[in-house]
Amino acid sequence: MSESRTPEYPINPVFLQRWSPRAFNSETISDQALFSLFEAARWAPSGNNSQPWRFIYFKPDSANWQQVVELTNDNNRRWASNAGALLLLLSKTSHVRAGDTEPSPLRNHSLDAGAAWASLSLQAVHDGLITHAIGGFDREKARELLQIPEGYHIEIFIAVGKQAHRDSLPPDLHAREQPTPRKPVQEFVARDGFGFAG
Ligand SMILES: Cc1cc2nc3c(=O)[nH]c(=O)nc-3n(C[C@H](O)[C@H](O)[C@H](O)COP(=O)(O)O)c2cc1C
């Protein structure tokens, strides 16, 4: 596995240090630590500098924590319930451009939210925290429970916390508790035109 995590070209080590463990130690994350992550997200690039990302955060002492955890699907809930915080990432789908009075659609709202999530996850590495994105949850129920208005796309949950030993996970998750490899750069970069096999 360590071989497959060797970069082909020089990079900042933080990119390799970030991965998505499932073993969280259930210690609550302070607001101070969380807001450093949001601060990192804040500086992400976005179309027209529209900054369409929105984060709603929940902690184990939130009144609705259990209901929020139950939005995640069965498989994810087994480990996400031990996170120190759960963040729901939304993106605003329209924006009033400078000089306009009416909002226009933001074509890149999800792309921009993705950039914010990437920044947040790398800051977490720097701060000794782990993150794990969760796409497997009931979006309709989330919209209803949290009264999320139309015009906000529900992207992902992000589990944040401190890492625990993988033995704390249910046995069937032990083997998956390790960093994953990546495709070679040649497979996703082409010069001067579309040159991809798949
Ligand atoms: C948008 C998105 C949704 C994801 N949803 C889930 C999920 O529902 N459950 C899960 O266990 N992992 C989920 N993941 C984690 C990915 O499986 C993981 O990022 C990928 O396998 C690469 O591994 P790494 O993050 O450890 O480098 C998700 C990741 C992203 C970016």
The ligand as an SDF file (V2000), in Angstrom:
LIG
                    3D

 31 33  0  0  0  0  0  0  0  0999 V2000
  -18.7020   13.0010   -2.5100 C   0  0  0  0  0  0  0  0  0  0  0  0
  -18.1970   11.8500   -1.6800 C   0  0  0  0  0  0  0  0  0  0  0  0
  -19.0990   10.9620   -1.1260 C   0  0  0  0  0  0  0  0  0  0  0  0
  -18.6200    9.8950   -0.3280 C   0  0  0  0  0  0  0  0  0  0  0  0
  -19.5260    9.0660    0.2880 N   0  0  0  0  0  0  0  0  0  0  0  0
  -19.0860    8.0980    1.1200 C   0  0  0  0  0  0  0  0  0  0  0  0
  -20.0200    7.3020    1.8500 C   0  0  0  0  0  0  0  0  0  0  0  0
  -21.2320    7.4650    1.7780 O   0  0  0  0  0  0  0  0  0  0  0  0
  -19.5100    6.3400    2.6630 N   0  0  0  0  0  0  0  0  0  0  0  0
  -18.1670    6.1200    2.7900 C   0  0  0  0  0  0  0  0  0  0  0  0
  -17.7850    5.2270    3.5460 O   0  0  0  0  0  0  0  0  0  0  0  0
  -17.2590    6.8820    2.1240 N   0  0  0  0  0  0  0  0  0  0  0  0
  -17.6890    7.8580    1.2980 C   0  0  0  0  0  0  0  0  0  0  0  0
  -16.7810    8.6610    0.6350 N   0  0  0  0  0  0  0  0  0  0  0  0
  -15.3240    8.4370    0.8060 C   0  0  0  0  0  0  0  0  0  0  0  0
  -14.6900    7.8910   -0.4710 C   0  0  0  0  0  0  0  0  0  0  0  0
  -15.0260    6.5410   -0.6370 O   0  0  0  0  0  0  0  0  0  0  0  0
  -13.1710    8.1220   -0.3900 C   0  0  0  0  0  0  0  0  0  0  0  0
  -12.9050    9.4960   -0.3750 O   0  0  0  0  0  0  0  0  0  0  0  0
  -12.4400    7.4960   -1.5940 C   0  0  0  0  0  0  0  0  0  0  0  0
  -12.5510    6.0890   -1.5560 O   0  0  0  0  0  0  0  0  0  0  0  0
  -10.9580    7.8610   -1.6120 C   0  0  0  0  0  0  0  0  0  0  0  0
  -10.3480    7.4750   -0.4020 O   0  0  0  0  0  0  0  0  0  0  0  0
   -9.6140    8.5180    0.5620 P   0  0  0  0  0  0  0  0  0  0  0  0
  -10.5610    9.6420    0.8610 O   0  0  0  0  0  0  0  0  0  0  0  0
   -9.2780    7.6940    1.7990 O   0  0  0  0  0  0  0  0  0  0  0  0
   -8.3770    9.0100   -0.1460 O   0  0  0  0  0  0  0  0  0  0  0  0
  -17.2220    9.7200   -0.1430 C   0  0  0  0  0  0  0  0  0  0  0  0
  -16.3320   10.6310   -0.7150 C   0  0  0  0  0  0  0  0  0  0  0  0
  -16.8080   11.7020   -1.4570 C   0  0  0  0  0  0  0  0  0  0  0  0
  -15.8130   12.6950   -1.9960 C   0  0  0  0  0  0  0  0  0  0  0  0
  1  2  1  0
  2  3  1  0
  2 30  2  0
  3  4  2  0
  4  5  1  0
  4 28  1  0
  5  6  2  0
  6  7  1  0
  6 13  1  0
  7  8  2  0
  7  9  1  0
  9 10  1  0
 10 11  2  0
 10 12  1  0
 12 13  2  0
 13 14  1  0
 14 15  1  0
 14 28  1  0
 15 16  1  0
 16 17  1  0
 16 18  1  0
 18 19  1  0
 18 20  1  0
 20 21  1  0
 20 22  1  0
 22 23  1  0
 23 24  1  0
 24 25  2  0
 24 26  1  0
 24 27  1  0
 28 29  2  0
 29 30  1  0
 30 31  1  0
M  END
$$$$
